[in-house]
């Protein structure tokens, strides 16, 4: 089959500001692919289009030959962890886990518990009290337990200390091998 993300002539503007213009890109399955560019160069917008949250003005994006926008079957294989991870006010890590489990029934409790131990987090703690790095770790516990086919990380290592970055890189490599995950 296809097994890749394909973008053809993708364009997106916000008002008079063109963020993406005629972007053509193919990302093979099971790879780590990085987007590099200055702030405001369209990296986050591209990730949001790839996750099916934002619709491009022109062009097409497909996952293994299927369109992502308003396609629940494709979206259930995709997880975007944005630069400022979303959580409910007063939510604990456990609350957010329950929220994500609704959309990602493949959630693996054993993997989740393992990462809570690795990151030394208490799932009953309220996320709003966390530092940026701890918020990132909390959401990563959930993301890695979901281990979607496509994991999109916006500012993947932001707020993580060198040791945690190393752990995350090792764990991502492991999941890519085990689950053919594309990051």
N, C-alpha and C positions, 0 to 999 in steps of 0.2 A: 504493500500500500504506500501511501504518501509519507506519513509520520514526520511532519514538520510544520513549522509556522511559516506561512508565506504572506508577504505584503507586497501589493502591487500599486504603484502610483498613489500612495497614501498622502493626502493633504488635510491640514487642519488649521483654521484661523479662529482667533477670538477677536471679534470686532475687526479692526484694521490690521491687527497683528498676526502675520502668518507664522505659525509655529513649526509646521511641517509642510514640505513641498515636494511632491512627486517622489516619495520615499519607496524604494524597492529593496526588500530584504528577505532573505530566506534563512531560517534558523533550524538546523537539523535537530531531531529528537535526541535526548540523552546527553546534551552538552551544557556547559556553562557558557553563557553569552553575556558579555558586558557592554553597557552603553556608557561611553565616556564623552563628556562635554561640559562647558561652563553652565552655571545657573541660568535658567531661562532659555536653554537651547532646545527644549522640547522632550527631554528624557522622560519626565513624569507623565506628560501628556501622551507620549507614545505607549508607556506602560498601561495607562488607563484605557487607551484604545484597544490594546492587546487583551486586556481583561474584559472587554465588552462593556465598560462603564460609560465611556465617551464614544460617540459615533463620529467617524471621520467625515469631512465635508465631501471628499472624493476618494476614489480608490477602494480596494478590497483587502480584507485580511481573512485568512482561513487557517484553521487548525486541522491538519490531516484532511484537507479538502473541504471542510465544513465551515460555514460562516459562524462567527462568535456572537455577533450582536443579536440580542433577544433569542439566543439559543441556549436553553437551560442545560441540555445534554452536554454541550461543549463547555459551558461555564462551570459545571460541576467538577471539571478536571483542572480548573484554573484557580489559583489563589494569588491575590496581589496583597503584599504587605507594604502599605504606603509609608512615606517618610514620617508621617505623624499617625501612628496606628490608631484606629478607631476603637473606642471602648465606651460603654455606658457610664454615665455618672454614678458613682458609688459602687461600680461593679468590681467584684473580685476576679481573680484569674479563673476560678471555677465557674463563675457566672458567664464569662466570655466563652469558656470552653463549651458550655451548654448551648450558647447562641450559635456558635460555629457548627456544632454537631447536627443542627437542624439542616444545614445546607450541605454538609459533608459527612454523610452517614458512615463512610469508610474510616472515620476517625479511630486511631489506634491508642487505646488507653494506656497500654504498657509503654509505648514510645513516649507519650505525654508525661507519665510518671518518671521515666528515666531522665528526661530533660529538666523536669522540676528539680530533681536531685543534682544534676550536673550544674545547673544555674543557681542552685541553693535558694529556691523560691518557695514560699508558702502559698498554696493555691487559695487560701482563705484571706489573703491580704488584698486590700483595695488598691487597684491599679493607679488611681489618681494620686496616691501618696508616693509613687515610685519616681526615681530619677529617669531621665530619658533612656539611659542604658538598660535599666531594669524593666522599663515598659517594653523595650525592644526584645529583651530576653523572654518576657512573659508571652508576647505574641509569637515568638519563635517556638516556644514549647508547643503551642497550639498548631502552628503552621507545619512543623516537622512531624507532628502526630497525624496531621491530615495527609502529609506527603502526597500532594496532588501531582498529576502528570506534568503540570506546568506551574512552577513557583516563580512569581515575579517579586523581586525585592527592590524597593526604592530606597537608596542609601542603606544598603545591606548591613554595613558594619558601624553605622553611626552610633556613637555612645557606648560601643563595646570596647573593653580594654583588650590589649594584645593577646592575653591568654584566652579570653572568650572568642576573639576573632579566629584564633587557631582551632579551637574546639568546633566552632560553627563550620569552618572550612572542611574539617575532617568529617563531620556529620553529614554535610551536604554531599561530599564525595561518596560516602557510604550509601546514602539514600539514592543517589543517581545510579549507582551500580546495581543495587537491589531492585529498584522500582523503575528504572529507565526514565527517571525524572529529568526534565529540562528546566534549568534555572537561569 
